[in-house]
Amino acid sequence: MHLADHPARRRLSAALDNLSVTFHGLTAHPDEHNCDCHWGSSEELSLLKTPDVELEPDLLRRTWRATDWSDHAAVLRRILPQFARVLVAGQAEPLFGLEEAGYSFARGRWERWPDDHADPVRKFLHAWWEQSLTDPDAAVPAHQVFAMCAEASGTLGPWLADWEKQTGHLSNRRLAEAAAEWEYELLGDSLPWRVCWYEHDEEEMRAELVAWLLGHAAVRLRESDAPADLQHRIRLLGLTGGDRWTDPHWPGHRY
């Protein structure tokens, strides 16, 4: 099968096209403003009030990262078609992690939008997440897409459910890669990404991720012959205090 025929890639392409159709012609609020010194010029601001004009990459980055728009939802709708394609291409360039992009989605409260606006966003996120798990040419590592989707939605459940449905070799490899990225922070009882939005419960997310790794993921890691030391580090998440630190397979992490 040619990569162009990859089903997840076709689904993602359709979701991106749907965003472009859905948010075509939308702009920031006419009275929207921002600081000339810290965000950008009045000429740049006027572009956000002009529909369908492609933004220069640095302007797009400053726009989605800004936290002080008076109507962030309108700004997000204005930039979403371009923003989504930049995300998928791995060109968003967040300062810390891709969860920052999820924070921008959360600030826009997209899940409260009318269905004809919220559904295309939801379909895009799920399509991108599936593509990151199943497309060998995905531009963004799956664990980063996962963190972004978690921060965008404030929940892990839908994304973990999608992962459980993807049981192929590549998805299993993505699981091992994610577990390897996450184990250090999780063994220190921290979530492996920054929770930026105040409405999201970091401890609840951490507990849900640990429970999933100890249950569903541990079985998959074992059945897919993931490295033994990685399997032990995930097993250690089920231990606490001295039982964890004195286990013969404790990796010697210092916090």
C-alpha positions as CSV (number, residue, x, y, z in Angstrom):
1,M,0.0,0.0,0.0
2,H,1.3,3.4,-0.9
3,L,1.7,5.9,1.9
4,A,-0.7,8.2,0.1
5,D,-3.4,5.5,0.5
6,H,-2.8,5.2,4.2
7,P,-6.3,5.3,5.8
8,A,-5.4,7.4,8.8
9,R,-3.7,9.9,6.5
10,R,-6.9,10.1,4.4
11,R,-9.0,10.6,7.5
12,L,-6.7,13.4,8.7
13,S,-6.7,15.1,5.3
14,A,-10.5,15.1,5.3
15,A,-10.6,16.5,8.9
16,L,-8.2,19.3,7.9
17,D,-10.3,20.1,4.9
18,N,-13.4,20.2,7.1
19,L,-11.8,22.7,9.4
20,S,-11.0,24.9,6.4
21,V,-14.7,24.8,5.2
22,T,-16.1,25.2,8.7
23,F,-14.1,28.2,9.7
24,H,-13.8,29.9,6.3
25,G,-14.5,33.6,6.5
26,L,-14.3,33.9,10.3
27,T,-12.3,36.6,12.0
28,A,-11.3,37.8,15.4
29,H,-13.8,40.2,17.1
30,P,-13.7,43.7,15.5
31,D,-12.8,45.2,18.9
32,E,-10.1,42.7,19.7
33,H,-6.8,44.2,20.8
34,N,-3.4,43.3,22.2
35,C,-0.3,45.0,23.4
36,D,1.9,46.5,20.6
37,C,5.0,45.9,22.8
38,H,4.4,42.3,23.7
39,W,2.3,40.8,21.0
40,G,2.6,42.7,17.7
41,S,1.7,45.7,15.6
42,S,-1.7,47.1,14.7
43,E,-1.1,46.0,11.2
44,E,-0.6,42.5,12.3
45,L,-3.7,42.7,14.5
46,S,-5.7,43.8,11.4
47,L,-4.8,40.6,9.7
48,L,-6.7,38.6,12.4
49,K,-9.8,40.7,11.5
50,T,-9.4,39.9,7.8
51,P,-10.8,36.5,6.8
52,D,-8.7,33.7,5.3
53,V,-5.4,35.6,5.0
54,E,-2.5,33.2,5.6
55,L,-0.4,34.4,8.6
56,E,3.4,34.5,8.7
57,P,4.7,31.7,10.9
58,D,5.9,33.9,13.7
59,L,2.7,35.8,13.8
60,L,0.7,32.6,13.9
61,R,2.9,31.4,16.8
62,R,2.4,34.6,18.7
63,T,-1.3,34.5,18.2
64,W,-2.0,31.0,19.4
65,R,0.4,31.4,22.4
66,A,-1.1,34.7,23.6
67,T,-3.1,34.3,26.7
68,D,-4.8,37.7,26.9
69,W,-7.2,37.9,24.0
70,S,-10.6,39.3,25.1
71,D,-12.3,36.7,22.9
72,H,-9.9,33.8,22.5
73,A,-12.5,31.6,21.0
74,A,-13.0,34.0,18.0
75,V,-9.2,34.2,17.6
76,L,-8.9,30.4,17.7
77,R,-11.6,30.0,15.1
78,R,-9.9,32.5,12.9
79,I,-6.6,30.7,12.9
80,L,-7.7,27.1,13.2
81,P,-7.4,25.9,9.6
82,Q,-3.8,27.1,9.3
83,F,-3.0,26.3,13.0
84,A,-4.1,22.7,12.6
85,R,-2.0,22.1,9.5
86,V,1.1,23.6,11.2
87,L,0.5,21.3,14.2
88,V,0.3,18.2,12.0
89,A,3.4,19.2,10.1
90,G,5.3,19.5,13.4
91,Q,6.0,23.2,12.8
92,A,4.2,24.7,15.8
93,E,7.4,25.3,17.8
94,P,6.1,25.6,21.3
95,L,8.4,27.1,23.9
96,F,8.2,24.0,26.2
97,G,6.0,21.2,24.9
98,L,3.1,20.6,22.5
99,E,0.7,20.7,25.4
100,E,1.0,24.5,25.1
101,A,-1.0,24.2,21.8
102,G,-3.6,22.2,23.7
103,Y,-3.7,25.0,26.2
104,S,-4.7,27.3,23.4
105,F,-7.6,25.0,22.4
106,A,-8.7,24.8,26.1
107,R,-8.7,28.6,26.5
108,G,-11.0,28.8,23.5
109,R,-13.4,26.4,25.2
110,W,-14.0,24.7,21.9
111,E,-16.1,21.9,23.4
112,R,-18.8,24.5,24.3
113,W,-19.1,25.8,20.8
114,P,-22.1,24.9,18.7
115,D,-22.0,21.3,17.4
116,D,-21.3,22.5,13.8
117,H,-18.1,24.1,15.1
118,A,-17.1,21.7,17.9
119,D,-17.5,18.5,15.9
120,P,-14.9,19.4,13.2
121,V,-12.4,20.2,16.0
122,R,-13.1,16.9,17.7
123,K,-12.8,14.9,14.5
124,F,-9.5,16.7,13.7
125,L,-8.0,15.8,17.1
126,H,-9.1,12.2,16.9
127,A,-7.9,11.9,13.3
128,W,-4.5,13.4,14.1
129,W,-4.1,11.2,17.2
130,E,-4.9,8.0,15.1
131,Q,-2.5,9.1,12.4
132,S,0.3,9.6,15.0
133,L,-0.2,6.0,16.1
134,T,-0.5,4.3,12.7
135,D,1.3,6.3,10.1
136,P,5.0,5.5,9.9
137,D,5.6,9.0,8.4
138,A,3.8,10.9,11.1
139,A,5.7,14.2,11.7
140,V,4.9,14.5,15.4
141,P,5.7,11.8,18.1
142,A,2.6,10.1,19.4
143,H,3.3,11.0,23.0
144,Q,3.4,14.7,22.1
145,V,0.1,14.5,20.2
146,F,-1.4,12.6,23.2
147,A,-0.3,15.4,25.6
148,M,-1.7,18.0,23.3
149,C,-5.1,16.3,23.0
150,A,-5.2,15.7,26.7
151,E,-4.6,19.4,27.4
152,A,-7.0,20.4,24.7
153,S,-9.8,18.3,26.2
154,G,-9.0,18.1,29.9
155,T,-9.3,14.3,29.8
156,L,-7.4,11.2,28.9
157,G,-10.3,8.8,28.4
158,P,-11.1,9.3,24.7
159,W,-7.5,9.2,23.6
160,L,-6.7,6.1,25.7
161,A,-9.8,4.4,24.2
162,D,-8.5,5.2,20.7
163,W,-5.1,3.7,21.6
164,E,-6.7,0.5,22.8
165,K,-8.4,0.1,19.4
166,Q,-5.1,0.5,17.6
167,T,-3.3,-2.8,18.3
168,G,-0.9,-3.1,15.3
169,H,2.8,-3.3,15.4
170,L,3.4,0.4,14.9
171,S,0.9,1.4,17.6
172,N,2.6,-1.0,20.0
173,R,5.9,0.6,19.2
174,R,4.5,4.0,19.8
175,L,3.3,2.8,23.2
176,A,6.8,1.6,24.1
177,E,8.2,4.9,23.0
178,A,5.7,6.9,25.0
179,A,6.2,4.7,28.1
180,A,10.0,5.3,27.8
181,E,9.4,9.1,27.6
182,W,7.0,9.1,30.5
183,E,8.5,6.7,33.1
184,Y,10.9,9.1,34.7
185,E,8.3,11.7,35.6
186,L,5.7,9.1,36.5
187,L,8.1,7.3,38.9
188,G,8.6,10.7,40.5
189,D,4.8,10.9,40.9
190,S,4.5,13.7,38.4
191,L,2.6,14.0,35.1
192,P,5.0,13.9,32.1
193,W,3.7,17.2,30.7
194,R,2.6,20.6,32.0
195,V,-1.0,21.1,32.8
196,C,-1.6,24.7,31.9
197,W,-5.4,25.2,32.1
198,Y,-6.6,25.8,35.6
199,E,-9.8,23.7,35.1
200,H,-7.8,20.5,34.4
201,D,-6.9,18.2,37.3
202,E,-3.3,17.2,37.0
203,E,-3.4,14.6,39.7
204,E,-6.5,13.0,38.3
205,M,-4.8,12.8,34.9
206,R,-1.6,11.3,36.4
207,A,-3.6,8.6,38.3
208,E,-5.6,7.7,35.2
209,L,-2.5,7.4,33.1
210,V,-0.7,5.3,35.7
211,A,-3.7,3.0,36.0
212,W,-3.9,2.5,32.2
213,L,-0.2,1.8,32.0
214,L,-0.3,-0.8,34.8
215,G,-3.4,-2.5,33.2
216,H,-3.9,-2.4,29.5
217,A,-0.5,-1.1,28.5
218,A,1.5,-3.5,30.6
219,V,-0.1,-6.4,28.9
220,R,0.6,-5.0,25.4
221,L,4.2,-4.2,26.3
222,R,4.7,-7.7,27.5
223,E,3.0,-9.3,24.4
224,S,4.9,-7.1,22.0
225,D,8.3,-7.9,23.6
226,A,9.1,-4.4,24.8
227,P,12.5,-4.1,26.6
228,A,12.5,-5.9,29.9
229,D,13.8,-2.9,31.8
230,L,11.0,-0.7,30.5
231,Q,8.4,-3.3,31.6
232,H,9.9,-3.3,35.0
233,R,9.8,0.5,35.2
234,I,6.1,0.5,34.4
235,R,5.6,-2.3,37.0
236,L,7.2,-0.1,39.6
237,L,4.4,2.5,39.1
238,G,2.3,0.1,41.1
239,L,4.6,0.3,44.1
240,T,4.9,3.2,46.5
241,G,7.5,4.6,48.9
242,G,10.4,2.3,49.9
243,D,8.9,-0.6,48.1
244,R,9.5,1.2,44.8
245,W,12.9,2.6,45.7
246,T,14.3,-0.6,47.1
247,D,13.1,-2.8,44.3
248,P,16.1,-4.5,42.5
249,H,14.9,-3.0,39.2
250,W,14.7,0.6,40.5
251,P,16.5,2.6,37.8
252,G,18.3,5.0,40.2
253,H,16.4,8.1,39.2
254,R,17.1,11.2,41.3
255,Y,14.5,13.9,41.8
